[in-house]
Amino acid sequence: MAINDEALKERVALVTGGSRGIGRAICLALGQRGATVVINYGNREDAAKQTARLVEEAGGKAMISGFDVSDASAVTAEVKRLAKELGGMHILVNNAGIAINGLLMRFKDADWQKIVDVNLAGAFYTSRAVASFLLRARDSGRIINVSSVVGEMGNAGQAAYAATKSGLIGLTKSLAREFAGRGVCVNAVTPGYIATDMTDEHLSDDKRAELLQQIPLGRIGRPEDVADAVAFLAGPQAAYITGQVLRINGGMHM
Ligand SMILES: NC(=O)c1ccc[n+]([C@@H]2O[C@H](COP(=O)([O-])OP(=O)(O)OC[C@H]3O[C@@H](n4cnc5c(N)ncnc54)[C@H](OP(=O)(O)O)[C@@H]3O)[C@@H](O)[C@H]2O)c1
């Protein structure tokens, strides 16, 4: 859908994990509203280029930037370079994430470390790297963290994933308090089950049918369902919303 309401005109947005899934839809939603979108990716440069093409076809401006969000020094250096090149930064969407599932008693230390490093430390490092630019952007500064319904409800077999996603909620509320004095708003979204590579890889047909029973709206979510809410939180109409957790889950958790 072409939107072009220009609510985000002259804003620079960085979306981590923008190459695929929810992140790609967020890049499109921000680009359609006039933002210059920096599409971060981990390994899939091809997918990031495809996202950039889609943003440009929809009338937006895009560039790609590969870095591992769990590598603090790479994050800091690249954010600095990008902000210099683009004349600042206004919006950060901490979306990059991985799911490593398994029951607690069999969960490996290395997997715990990896998921904490990417999902939680990644958002921490990226927020820290972007902070000074957002504070300079004042009222147009925004951080939106992509948490999960699992961070609110828990889920057997996802203790580590849930812990990282709950952690993002604490990060959100603390940064909302730290940055409020400059008008910078920090919020989280907690998507329910959204159709992406992540859920395709981890959901069996039986589990999918069981899930549908728990979703009052009767369908799995689409990446666009999340992206439209993120674009709203990124824009001027959300200037009095901070420290909040917006549920986008078809009613599965109220
Ligand atoms: N799908 C759901 O049902 C659901 C529900 C709630 C919350 N979420 C959350 O929403 C976010 C996006 O999920 P998704 O379903 O869209 O997942 P996805 O399709 O698997 O995409 C994950 C994205 O994260 C990037 N990424 C992974 N590790 C990275 C790293 N170390 N550094 C930089 N980028 C990295 C990937 O980049 P590459 O393409 O380069 O690998 C990719 O763009 C995640 O935080 C996830 O936890 C998803």
The ligand as an SDF file (V2000), in Angstrom:
LIG
                    3D

 48 52  0  0  0  0  0  0  0  0999 V2000
    7.9740  -13.6490   14.0850 N   0  0  0  0  0  0  0  0  0  0  0  0
    7.3680  -13.5810   15.2330 C   0  0  0  0  0  0  0  0  0  0  0  0
    6.3530  -14.2400   15.4860 O   0  0  0  0  0  0  0  0  0  0  0  0
    7.8550  -12.6440   16.2990 C   0  0  0  0  0  0  0  0  0  0  0  0
    7.0510  -12.4490   17.4260 C   0  0  0  0  0  0  0  0  0  0  0  0
    7.4750  -11.5860   18.4200 C   0  0  0  0  0  0  0  0  0  0  0  0
    8.6780  -10.9350   18.3040 C   0  0  0  0  0  0  0  0  0  0  0  0
    9.4580  -11.1480   17.2030 N   0  0  0  0  0  0  0  0  0  0  0  0
   10.7220  -10.4300   17.1360 C   0  0  0  0  0  0  0  0  0  0  0  0
   10.7270   -9.6160   15.9790 O   0  0  0  0  0  0  0  0  0  0  0  0
   12.0630   -9.4430   15.5110 C   0  0  0  0  0  0  0  0  0  0  0  0
   12.1470   -9.8260   14.0500 C   0  0  0  0  0  0  0  0  0  0  0  0
   11.7540  -11.1900   13.9290 O   0  0  0  0  0  0  0  0  0  0  0  0
   11.4270  -11.8990   12.5270 P   0  0  0  0  0  0  0  0  0  0  0  0
   10.3610  -12.8740   12.8110 O   0  0  0  0  0  0  0  0  0  0  0  0
   11.2600  -10.8900   11.4760 O   0  0  0  0  0  0  0  0  0  0  0  0
   12.7930  -12.7080   12.3440 O   0  0  0  0  0  0  0  0  0  0  0  0
   13.5890  -13.1670   11.0300 P   0  0  0  0  0  0  0  0  0  0  0  0
   12.6730  -13.2380    9.8550 O   0  0  0  0  0  0  0  0  0  0  0  0
   14.3380  -14.3750   11.4490 O   0  0  0  0  0  0  0  0  0  0  0  0
   14.6110  -11.9410   10.7970 O   0  0  0  0  0  0  0  0  0  0  0  0
   15.5860  -11.6670   11.7680 C   0  0  0  0  0  0  0  0  0  0  0  0
   16.3480  -10.4250   11.3670 C   0  0  0  0  0  0  0  0  0  0  0  0
   17.3220  -10.1520   12.3770 O   0  0  0  0  0  0  0  0  0  0  0  0
   18.5990  -10.0080   11.7670 C   0  0  0  0  0  0  0  0  0  0  0  0
   19.6560  -10.4280   12.6600 N   0  0  0  0  0  0  0  0  0  0  0  0
   19.7710  -11.5960   13.3430 C   0  0  0  0  0  0  0  0  0  0  0  0
   20.9050  -11.5920   14.0670 N   0  0  0  0  0  0  0  0  0  0  0  0
   21.5240  -10.4020   13.8350 C   0  0  0  0  0  0  0  0  0  0  0  0
   22.7170   -9.8130   14.2890 C   0  0  0  0  0  0  0  0  0  0  0  0
   23.5430  -10.4460   15.1610 N   0  0  0  0  0  0  0  0  0  0  0  0
   23.0440   -8.5700   13.8500 N   0  0  0  0  0  0  0  0  0  0  0  0
   22.2370   -7.9100   12.9840 C   0  0  0  0  0  0  0  0  0  0  0  0
   21.0780   -8.4320   12.5120 N   0  0  0  0  0  0  0  0  0  0  0  0
   20.7390   -9.6670   12.9370 C   0  0  0  0  0  0  0  0  0  0  0  0
   18.5230  -10.8530   10.5080 C   0  0  0  0  0  0  0  0  0  0  0  0
   19.5200  -10.4200    9.6080 O   0  0  0  0  0  0  0  0  0  0  0  0
   20.0310  -11.3700    8.3690 P   0  0  0  0  0  0  0  0  0  0  0  0
   18.8870  -11.4020    7.4010 O   0  0  0  0  0  0  0  0  0  0  0  0
   21.2010  -10.6410    7.8110 O   0  0  0  0  0  0  0  0  0  0  0  0
   20.3320  -12.6870    8.9340 O   0  0  0  0  0  0  0  0  0  0  0  0
   17.0940  -10.5760   10.0640 C   0  0  0  0  0  0  0  0  0  0  0  0
   17.0210   -9.3630    9.3590 O   0  0  0  0  0  0  0  0  0  0  0  0
   12.9350  -10.3080   16.4190 C   0  0  0  0  0  0  0  0  0  0  0  0
   13.4990   -9.5130   17.4380 O   0  0  0  0  0  0  0  0  0  0  0  0
   11.9440  -11.2990   17.0100 C   0  0  0  0  0  0  0  0  0  0  0  0
   12.3700  -11.7960   18.2470 O   0  0  0  0  0  0  0  0  0  0  0  0
    9.0820  -11.9900   16.2050 C   0  0  0  0  0  0  0  0  0  0  0  0
  1  2  1  0
  2  3  2  0
  2  4  1  0
  4  5  1  0
  4 48  2  0
  5  6  2  0
  6  7  1  0
  7  8  2  0
  8  9  1  0
  8 48  1  0
  9 10  1  0
  9 46  1  0
 10 11  1  0
 11 12  1  0
 11 44  1  0
 12 13  1  0
 13 14  1  0
 14 15  2  0
 14 16  1  0
 14 17  1  0
 17 18  1  0
 18 19  2  0
 18 20  1  0
 18 21  1  0
 21 22  1  0
 22 23  1  0
 23 24  1  0
 23 42  1  0
 24 25  1  0
 25 26  1  0
 25 36  1  0
 26 27  1  0
 26 35  1  0
 27 28  2  0
 28 29  1  0
 29 30  1  0
 29 35  2  0
 30 31  1  0
 30 32  2  0
 32 33  1  0
 33 34  2  0
 34 35  1  0
 36 37  1  0
 36 42  1  0
 37 38  1  0
 38 39  2  0
 38 40  1  0
 38 41  1  0
 42 43  1  0
 44 45  1  0
 44 46  1  0
 46 47  1  0
M  CHG  2   8   1  16  -1
M  END
$$$$
